[in-house]
């Protein structure tokens, strides 16, 4: 079980209260699909993902990016037991969709980059450390079926 300081809890809640879920979600998933093109194999039903412009203009990518960001609300609201909060999503991604758990880490890295780009100097080392800790717990919870 992860121990969270009051400052970490506040930082996560504050960060997510200010996020434009649609824009950040789309930018994060687009970055992941562009930088790590092998991740596209899970999104074949989204149609044209042949280049960066197609990915960035794809409505299904934008929608799913928003869904991913909204899914992080579950972790934020259940910080004391993220593992239990993601049991159903973990099972879906591992048993039904057969998603390589490393892809969650890649997506997490992309989220940190997108947040840093959007927040600029306000993305302090403390915020970066907190979001990376938070996302490491989420990634572990989502990928745990493979361990």
N, C-alpha and C positions, 0 to 999 in steps of 0.2 A: 504494500500500500504506500502510496506517495504522500509525503507530508507537504502541505501547502502553508506558506506563511500568509498572514493577513494581507501583507503587501502584494504578494503574488495573486491572491484571490481578487483583490481590488484592481490590480493591473489588468488581469484577464477580463473581468467584467467591464471595466472602463473601455478597454480596447474594442471589445465586441459591441459595446453600445454606440460606438462611433463609426463602425464599419458600414460601408455601403455594400451590403451582401451581394447584390446583383453585379456590381462593377468589379468588386474584389474577387468574387467567385469566378466570374468569367475570365478575368485576367489570370487568375491562378491556374485554372484548368487549361486555358489556352497555352500558357507558358509551359506547363507540364507536357502537353501534347506536341508542342513544337520542339522543345529542347530534348525531350525523351520520346522520339517518334514511335518506339516500340510499344508505348502505352496506348497508342491508338487502336491496337487490336481489340481492346475491350469496348470500343465505341463504334464498331463497324456500322451499326444501325443508324448512326448519325449522318451517314452519307459522305459527302465530299470533305475529306480531311487531307487533301493532297499537298497543300502548301500552307504557309503561315496565314496568308490572306483568307483562304477558305476556312481555316480553323477559326480565326478571329471573327469572321462574319457568319459563322454557323449558329443558328438560333438554338439548336439542341445542345451545343456545347455551352452556350451562355446559360441556358436553363439549368443544365446539370451542375454547372459551377455554382449557381445560386443555391441549389439543393445541398451541395456539399457544405457550403458555408453555413446554411441553416442547420445542417446536421451537427455542426460543432456546438450549437446551442445546447444540445443534449449533454455534451461533455461539460460545458460551462456550468450548467444547472445541476450536475451530478459529480462535481469535482472530487468528492470523497469516495466515489465508487464508479469511475468511468468504465471500468471493465464490465460491470453488470449493466450499465446503461447502454453498452454497445453489443450485448450478446446477440441480439437478432441481426444487426448489421454485419457483425463478424461472421455469423453463420451464412448469411446471404452471400457475402463477398467470397467466402472460402468454398462453401459447398455447392452453391448454385452458379456463381459467376466465375469461380476459379481464378480470382485475381491474385497475382503475385503480391505478397505482403510488402515487398520492397517498394512497390508503387506508391504506397501510402507515405513512405518516407520521402520519396521524390516529390510528391504533392505537397507535403509539409514544408520542404525546402523552398518550393516555388511560392507557397503562401508567405513565408518569411521575406522573400525577395520582393514580392508585390507590396507587402505592407511597408517594407523599408523604402521602396521607391515612392509610395504615396505619402508616407509620413515625413520623409526627409529627416531633418535634424531632430525631430520629435521621436524618431525611432531610436531611442537610447540603448546603450548596451544592456541596461537593466530590463528594458522591455523586450529586447531580443532574447535575452536569456530566459525570461519568463515564458514567452511564446514558444520558444524551442522546448522548454521543459513540458509545457502543456501539450504540445503536439507530439512529443515523444511518448507521453502517456496514451494519447489517443491512438497513435500508430501501433503501439504495443497492444492495446485493447482490440483494435480491428484485425490485426494480424495474428492474434494469439491462437487461432485454430490450427495454424501451421506448425506451432512449436511442440 
